[in-house]
Structure formats: structure tokens, C-alpha cells
Amino acid sequence: MKDLINNNTCNFLSITIGVIGLILAIVFFIKSKKTKRPFYSKISINLLKRELKRIGNIEVKYLNQNVDDFTITKLAIWNGGHDTINISDVPENSSLRIEPQEEIIIYGAELLYQTDESNNFNIIHDKENNTVLIDFDYMDYNQGSIIKILHSGDSSANLNLAGKIKGVGNVKYIPDDRLDTTSMFFIGKLVFFLIGFLFIGLVVYAVIMKSAIGSVIYSALFVFLILIGGRDIFLSIKLPENIAKQYSD
């Protein structure tokens, strides 16, 4: 009798956990379908290192300015969410801007690419404040731009994107090891959800067979459903194909 009570209690807790997980997964899923999700990533090519000038009497100038280190950085910014980001979503006192680390000089910047001319991206090199201001009209899903920055650093780590989006906060940085520009992104997503269907199948089996491992399976299902809501934490982020072509060249 005691074992029966314990088993029923365990099953009740397992079902409760599973239901909570399902509800949370649905909430996360609905929220992700209509939300602003601004991302940015950056890659660099170092053309001149300070050590090179120590080899001999080498002098390099850019716009009549002596240069020790010289790096080209491409910065991609895009909206990975299904809710449009408008310029009105950028607070006036926290505009989107590219800022260098201390002692790093931005020599110049240009807009390399934008997904749609109507996005109306525009950049301004503010030499006085040593920043690059980013302006635009709007970004729909998978729309964005690529900006080229010439600076005195030696890698993309010397530059950061500052500024906020209303209702979102800071634009999320996606490092290279989480940025996917290939079809493998979709394979990763497929595997992720196939594992989820496997968990669901095991749960159905446990309920029908009244298996004692039901609590373990329900707990596993709960974890998976939570992961669906936070899948961007565990999976790579897809760089829109049209931007990826320009970004990797």
C-alpha cells in the first residue's frame, strides 16, 4: 500500500513537472514568434602589425597619419526576430554606435552592404568622439547591414557595438564559434527537435505502460521543453544568407 502511494505521488509530481514544462515551452515559443532580436557579429583582417616597423625604417601612413597597427573589421548587424525594429526603438540618449577600446583609433568606416535599400542604413564617422554612429529606418526579419571599420587595433576584439533597443536592451553579440553561415544550422535545429520528439515518445510509452521510469522521463521532458524556450543559448545563430555572402568575402 505504501509503495502504491509513493508511486502515485511520484507520477503526480512527474505529470505536474511535465505540464509546467509544456506551458513554459508554449509561452517561450509564442514570445519568440513575435519579438525583436537584434544581433551583431564581427570579423577582422590585420594588415599591419606594430612589430613589422621594428624590422627596418618602415613608415606607413593613412590619410597623412602615421599608422602602427592597421586592421579592417567587418561588423554585421541584423534583426533575427519577427518583429520589426524601427529607428524609433533606439533611445535618443543611447544611439547605436561602434566604439573602440582605449587608445584604439578609428581611421574610417563605410557601409558595405544592406539587405534592402529601404532600410536606409547610414553611418557617420564621428572623429571628435572616435566612434561610428549607425542610423537606419527599420529592420525586418533577417534584415541588416555590414559595416567596414579601419582602425589601429589588431583584432575585432578592439571594437564593440554600444547602444540599446527599447524592450530588448543591448544588441546581443554572437561570437564566431556560435555564428553559422551554412546549412549545418538547420541540421542542428533538426537534431535538437528530433531529440524532443524522442522524449515525448518515451513519455507516452511511460504513461501507457505505467512504467516506473516515468518520473525520470517527465523530468527529461521538462528540461527539453525549457531548452526550446532558450534554444539560442545552446544552438548556433544563423546569419541571414544574403548578409553571410558579403560578410565572409
N, C-alpha and C positions, 0 to 999 in steps of 0.2 A: 504493500500500500504506500509506504514511504517512498519507494523507488518510483512509483507511478506519479505521485505528487511532484517529486523532483523533476521527473521527465516532462510533465505538463508545464511546470514553471519554466523550465529551460526552453521548451518550444514556444511558450508565450513570449518570453524575452527575445527569442530569436526572431519571431514574427514581428514584434514591435520594432526591433532594430532594423529589420528589412523594410518595413513600411516607412519608417523615418528616413531611411536612406533613399527610398524611391521618391518620396515627397521632395527631399532636398535636391535630388538629381533633376526632377522636373522643374523646380524653381530655377536652378542654375541654368538649365537648358533654355528655358523661356527668356531668362535675362540675357543670355549670350546671343540670342537671335536678333535682338534689337538693342545694340549698345555701341558706344563709341570706344574704339580700341586703337589708340594711336601708338605706333611702334617706330623705332628707328634703329638703324644698324650702320656700321662704318668699316671701311677697309682702307689701307694705306699702302703707298709705294714710296720708300725712302730713296731719293735721288742723290742726295749728298750728305755724307757724314762728316762731322767735325774732324775726325781723325785723318781724313784724306788731306786736309790742308797742312797737316804736320809733316807730310811726306816731303814737300818742297814748297817753293814760293808760288803757291796757287791762290789766286784771288777770284772769288765768284761773287757776282752782283746780280740783284734782281731789282729792276727799276731804280738803278743807281744806288741801291742799298746793299752793303756788304752782307753776305749770307754765309753762315757757318753750317747749319743743318738745313736741309730743304726737303720737304715731304709733301706729296699730293695725297689728300684724303678724300674719298668719296663717302658722302653721308646720304643714306636713303631714309626717307620718312614716308610713312603710309598709314592709311586707316584700315585696320584688319577687322573692323566691326561693321555691322549692317546699318548703323545709324549714322547719318551724315554729320561730319564735323564742319561747322561754319566758322568763319573768322570771328563772328560774334561770341563763339565759345572760348575764345582766347582772352583772358583778362587784360585790360589795358596796362596794368602795372606788372604783368608777368608775361610779356610777349615771348614768342618762340624765338630763340637765338642760339647761335653756336658760340660757345665761349672756350677760350684756351686755358690751359693751366698757367700758373705764374711763370713769367719770363718767356713764355712762348708768344711769338709774334705771328699774327695772321697777315700774310702779304697780299692776298687777293682771294676772290671767290667768284664763282659763276654758276648759274643754273644750267645743268647739263641736260636734264630731261624732266618732263612732267607728263603724266598719263593722258591728260586731256587739256587742251588749251583753255577751256572754260574754267579749269581750276585756278587759272590766273596766278600762278606762283610768281613771286618776285622776291629777290634778295637784295639787301643793302649792306655793303661793307662799311661798317662804322669804324673808321680808322682811329678816331679820337678815343673810343672806348674799347678798341681792339676786339670787336665782336662782329658777327654776321647776323643781321636781322632777317627773319623769314616771314613773308606775308603771303596770303592766298585768299581766295574767295570761299572755297569749300573743298572737302574731300569726301567722296562717296566711298562705298566698299571697294577695297583693293586699289584705291587711287592714291597717288602721292607724287613724289619728285625725288631727284637725285641732285645733290649739290657738290661741286668740287671746291675744295679749300686748299690753298697753298699756304704752308706755314713753316715755322722754324723748328718744329718738333721732329721726333724721329719715328713716331708711330701714331696710330689713330687714338691711342690712349691719352694723347695730349689735348684732345678736343672732347667737349661734351655738349649735349643739347639741353638747354635750360628752357624754362617756361612751363606753363600749366594749361590744361584743358578743363573747362568747367565740368563738374560732375565726374571727372576722371582723375585729375591731379597731374603728375609728371608724365611725360611721354616715356613709355617703357623701352628700355634699351635691350636689344636682342643681340647677344654676342655671337661670334661666328660659329661656335660649336652648337648653337641652337637654331641657327638660321638655315633653312632648307630652300634651295633653288631648283630642286629636281623632283621627279615623280615619286621618289622614295618617301616623300612626305605623306602621300596618300596611302602608300603601303603601310607606313607606321600607324596611321589612323585606322586602317582596316584591321590590322592585327589587334590593336587596342580594343576595338569594339567586338571582334570575334571572341576575345577572351571574356568580354562581358556577357555575350550570349551563352558561353560555356557555363559561366557562373549561374545564369538564370536557369539553364537546363538542369544543373545539379540541384538547384533549389526545388524545382518542380518534382524532380525524382525523389528528393528527400521527403517532400510533403506527401506524395502518393504512397511511398513505401514506408512512411513513418520512421525514417532512418534516424538513428541516434546521433548521426553526424550533422543533423540539421542545424544545430547552433553554430557549428563551425562554418557551414556553407552560408548561412544568413549573415554571419559576421563578414565573410569574404565578399558577399554581395554588397553589403553596406559600404565597405571600403571602396569597392569598384565604382559604385554609384557616386560616391563623393569625388572620386578621381575624374569622373565625367565632367563634373562641375569645374574642377580645377585642372583640366587636361593640358592647358597651356604650360603648366608648371612642369609636366612630365614629358611632354612631346615637343618636337621642334616646331618652330613658327614658319609658316610658308610665306616667302617673299613673293608678291604678285609677279606672275610670269613676265608681263611687259616691263616691269621695273628690273627684274632679275637679269634680263638680257643686256640692259645698259649698265647695270651695277657690276657685273662680272667681267665686262670687256676691259 
